Amino acid sequence: MKLFAALALAVALWPQQQTTPTFLETLEVRITNLDVVVTDRRGHAVRGLKRDDFVLLEGGKPQTITNFAEYSGSSGVGQSVAAGTAPAPPETPQPRKFLFYIDEMSLTNSTRAKLLDSATALVRKEMHPGDEAMVVTRAKAPGTVLEFTGDRELVEARLRNAIDQTAFGTRTASQAEELFYNSIHSSSGREYASMARVYATRVERRVTSTLRTLLGLVGSLNQVSGRKVMVVVSESLSSEPGREAFTLETIQSNTQPTALEMASLADSSGELPLSVKFDPAVMSAHASWFDARPMIKELAARASANGITIYSLQPDVAKSTSIPGGQIATPRRPTSSPQQALRFPTSTSTSSVDQFHRQIVEGTRNTLQTLADDTGGKFFIGANQIDDGFRQIAEDLTAYYSIGYRTEGGGDNGVRKIDVRVKNRPELVVRARRELLRRTPERRWTRSWRRT
């Protein structure tokens, strides 16, 4: 009877217990890990640093380093130390992902051979069991895209295929753009500016297409764990595509007749015909090119948020200003007639790099430098730095520090600045990602990019 009464009482109280609210406070705590490379000025790895040697700032505020490990190139393992604890047993690095992006290029045989040898050497030395690689190229040829695979021989074969497509003399999109620019015929500064804008639009489409491809590749690695390395090789990826057609020096060299031409073209009154009167200020007022720098910064920020380190290479800088046949394409002024004085044929001079091509080289350098610097990688320029570049990647993969710290709170979709330093060692070079993106799954990457 007592048992029956107890059961009856429990049944009577059950609905009340179910409706009684339970108050819980949830605080999200995250551990953020950063891969940090420390070198001397010559690029040699600095080993033996301890957790207390580092200073970590997020948004300018010091953070407590809760987890620390050094990975040694000699042993291939890391010694992990959590705050307030003794060193943990050595731990093996996580599997790694390698992504090679080979842009459309026209490289000399020697440069192409260096690129292939160095890239395949990296694969042979650093692709360990569990690691995977992918090769992507802009060229539209079969077999140029490879999903992630751990088959080193297959990766090497696809690298060879992609690099073979960069043979010197191959007609690339950037060369087609330059041929269009050199074919411009104009009878006034305003007409020149109009045609130059058409040229700038063509360059913009190619550059933004490449950047969107890289954005997609970076996004595809969002849910991939382990260390992620992207190698970007390009010779024409300007941060301000089309600007080279609107520099003052370019306008003046392409539109202003020489003193001799002016004398020969002047009529009896000493006035020049309207067809050869050019005002650089008028054309500058009608200049228009695309500013890709916000898009580049977003690409770097997304790569940082996804833990991707970008290493970039701009090979064959001197050659990148030339056309098939080894001659530098330089606008020049013909001297026969007013109409011919407005044309921009290709010169055979190889004595110097003109402002037009210098802008392309410098704009590409700005793009690749930003991607490398903001993600903790490194930028290399010129054929003679190809070997050094891939050796640096190999060393960074085996000799680095892993630093972890706690961050509290939910996702706020905010970009936070990261700064890692070594105390009292200003002579050392510290490379790590510079930005950290706190985002919710619903975060959408949208931005309005503008023309200049």
Secondary structure, DSSP 8 states (H G I E B T S, - for coil): -HHHHHHHHHHHHHHHHHHS--------EEEEEEEEEEE-TTS-B-----GGGEEEEETTEE--EEEEEEE-TTT--EEEEETTS-----B----EEEEEEE-S--B-HHHHHHHHHHHHHHHHHH--TT-EEEEEESS--TT-----B--HHHHHHHHHHHHHTTBTT---HHHHHHHHHHT---SSHHHHHHHHHHHHHHHHHHHHHHHHHHHHHHHHTTT--SEEEEEEE-S---SSTTGGGSSHHHHHHHH---HHHHHHH--TTS---GGG---HHHHHHT---B--HHHHHHHHHHHHHTTEEEEEEE--TTGGGEETTTEE-------S-TTGGG--------S---HHHHHHHHHHHHHHHHHHHHHT--EEESGGGHHHHHHHHHHHHHSEEEEEEEEES----EEEEEEEEETT-TTSEEE--SEEEE--TT--------B-
